[in-house]
Amino acid sequence: MKKFLVILILLLSVPSVFSVAPAMKSQNLPQGTFKQKSNGEIVQYDKNGKKIGIYKIQYGKLVRIK
């Protein structure tokens, strides 16, 4: 019975370890304002309105073009 209880506790604690990993990835997101153009490009502007990057969506992720 003790082995069963230990195995049950371990199985319940493993998903909680993996659920923390995606939160760490999102800390380094690009800063600024994003606007989508009519041709599908996403333009990144800084706080002063200067264009600092052009992105395109490929396979569900933003990929920097320029």
C-alpha positions in Angstrom: 0.0 0.0 0.0 2.9 2.4 0.7 4.4 1.7 -2.7 1.1 2.5 -4.3 0.8 5.8 -2.4 4.4 6.8 -3.3 3.9 6.0 -7.0 0.6 8.0 -7.0 2.3 11.0 -5.4 5.1 10.9 -8.0 2.8 10.6 -10.9 0.8 13.6 -9.7 3.9 15.8 -9.1 5.5 15.2 -12.6 3.0 17.2 -14.6 3.4 20.2 -12.3 7.2 20.2 -13.1 6.6 20.4 -16.8 3.9 23.0 -16.6 6.5 25.6 -15.4 8.7 25.4 -18.4 6.5 27.3 -21.0 6.2 30.2 -18.6 10.0 30.7 -18.6 10.1 30.9 -22.4 7.7 33.8 -22.6 9.8 36.1 -20.6 12.0 37.1 -23.6 9.2 38.3 -25.9 10.0 41.3 -28.2 8.9 44.6 -26.8 7.0 47.3 -28.7 3.8 47.6 -30.7 2.9 45.2 -33.5 0.7 46.0 -36.5 -0.3 43.6 -39.3 -0.2 44.8 -42.8 -2.5 43.7 -45.6 0.1 41.4 -47.2 0.4 39.4 -43.9 3.6 40.9 -42.6 3.7 42.0 -39.0 5.6 45.2 -38.3 7.2 46.0 -34.9 7.4 49.6 -33.8 9.2 50.9 -30.7 7.6 53.4 -28.3 8.7 56.4 -30.5 6.9 54.9 -33.6 10.1 53.9 -35.4 10.0 50.6 -37.3 12.4 48.1 -35.7 11.4 44.7 -37.2 9.3 42.9 -39.8 7.9 39.4 -38.9 6.0 36.7 -40.8 4.0 33.9 -39.3 5.4 30.5 -40.3 4.1 27.2 -38.8 2.4 29.2 -36.0 5.5 31.1 -34.9 6.7 34.6 -35.6 9.9 34.6 -37.7 11.9 37.7 -38.1 12.5 38.7 -41.8 14.2 42.1 -41.4 
